[in-house]
Amino acid sequence: MPVYVKIILLVLALVLDYFVACEFNKVAVMKGWAQRKYFFFAFFLTLIGYLLITALPDRGGAAAGSFDSRDLPEL
């Protein structure tokens, strides 16, 4: 495979990884974790970073639900 094809594939992979990392950063912000470090986790660690962000607990960020304990049925 010629060198220029490898370079093009590398650039395409980096661009794709950038956009995916941006989306996972949005997920972290929605979960209430608004630090920029989660973008870098997703960008540099790829799959491990994606799993890390997916496993973050919800801190009641931008998409906080309307859960109320009074809505639960009596047992």
Secondary structure, DSSP 4 states (H G I P E B T S, - for coil): --HHHHHHHHHHHHHHHHHHHHHHHHHHHHTT---THHHHHHHHHTHHHHHHHHTPPP---TT-----GGGSPP-
